[in-house]
């Protein structure tokens, strides 16, 4: 559904109906929980953040939940994910930053749509400055100006912002021309076999330099081999996420003291 400002009363009423569903916390007819995958600062040997990844209530796959999401409930689901991720992280005593995926195309008015998140952060005593909003994997971002507007609103409130799958096609350099998010996550397609692929190394090195110039933190996700990790370390990339370091932990997180980096 189009997020832009609507020009006719019927469309405006439809917007208000959706907003009221989110604002009033209308419950979904299915339940879900989260696994948390750490993002590790390999230089400081500390956990930088945990990404909240949706799972079934007993740890079932993300697909088992996402297949229940449709056009009629995607707005409720987006809001429910934010609240549940914060509630779960707070109940676990998580001290790191928390990265929450969100659906840019499921937002009507950023300030209104974020109100339930702010309420959850206050209710569960989770610091707003520790919350990262990350564009959801596979979400087609066709309107860069809308994403910029959403991100600017989130930044004004105090949240951090991140672009996922950078370099995958939808999230590209054009998004950085007018707005710089706090974080960029390199698409895992650029990371896979980077130690054996010169062209990927050149591209990642260039993006790393660009991010350094723009003051953006860079995360390499999907790291699975020691060779990939060594190559990324040589390229100066310090924030790493992937199965090599830790798989997602269902309803749990990785304390700093448990970090064991491969040699």
HUFENKA-V465868 format. One record per run of one state. SS is the DSSP state (@ for helix, = for strand, . for the rest). FROM is the first residue (numbers start at 1). TO is the last residue. If there is no record, write none. Layout:
# HUFENKA-V465868
[[SS;FROM;TO] [SS;FROM;TO]]
This chain:
# HUFENKA-V465868
[[.;1;8] [@;9;23] [.;24;32] [=;33;41] [.;42;45] [=;46;55] [.;56;61] [@;62;66] [.;67;73] [@;74;92] [.;93;96] [=;97;102] [.;103;103] [@;104;106] [.;107;109] [@;110;113] [.;114;114] [@;115;123] [.;124;127] [@;128;130] [=;131;135] [.;136;143] [@;144;157] [.;158;159] [=;160;166] [.;167;172] [@;173;176] [.;177;182] [=;183;186] [.;187;187] [@;188;191] [.;192;193] [@;194;196] [.;197;197] [@;198;214] [.;215;216] [=;217;220] [.;221;225] [@;226;234] [.;235;238] [=;239;240] [.;241;248] [=;249;250] [.;251;255] [@;256;258] [.;259;263]]
